[in-house]
Amino acid sequence: MNKKEMILRTPLIVRFCHICIVMLFIITALSGLSLFFPSIKAFGLVLGTPQLVRSLHPFLGCIVFILLMFMLFKLAHHNIPNKNDVRWIKHIDKVIAGKEPEDIPIGKYNAGQKFLFWCIMGLITVLFITGLIMWRRYFAEYFPIEIIRIAIFFHSLAAIGLILLIIGHAYMAIWVKGSIKGMITGYVSRAWARKNHSKWYEEEMAKVYEAELKAESSENATKESKNGVIKS
């Protein structure tokens, strides 16, 4: 990989967090499904016995929530909607057909990715709050049975919604060539960035050019200093 032709898209800490979320979410989702649908209790075998599933599922859910809140802190400023997102949505038919308009300046994330980001953050928050309410060992005794039943209902809806969104997210990552490689290595090609996220590409290249100018200026200053010492 020639890094001169690449751009860092995802820092190491974000990639590591993303991988942890993926692994923990799969385990949490499977264990949750085994609790909700007894007929597929085999899904819970990823954690062991049914007793272990009931004990560990809430803790795993809390860890996933904490990791996603870290992602929110790191990525929220890239996911603020703007007027270009509206233009992107109006051309959604072309986007689906693989003919995304090149005249729309797209930042680090497009409107679809932003929508997915905020939906995931919203649903995990619902899961966290409702999960605490229905957590028998620690919190359920503080709430009336009616509230717990409502929490179970919304917890189930949010869980199904989040699972579907994650499946959609995985599909889109496969569909857009270069996305998965970019998440694994952290780098994407300049051509990929220019094609899919033109505004972000221009911002990043401006930083690259600025760094190169500073490096060149520093190098010239060093040479002049050495020449001055030699002449003296």
Protein Blocks (a to p, Z undefined) as FASTA:
>chain_A
ZZklpccfbdfklmmmmmmmmmmmmmmmmmmmmmmmmmlmmmmmmnopfklmmmmmmmmm
mmmmmmmmmmmmmmmmmmcccfklmmmmmmmmmmmnopacfkbccdfbdfklmmmmmmmm
mmmmmmmmmmmmmmmklmmmmpcfklmmmmmmmmmmmmmmmmmmmmmmmmmmmmmghklm
mmmnopacfklmmmmmmmlmmmmmmmmmmmmmmmmmmmmmmmmmmmmmmmZZ
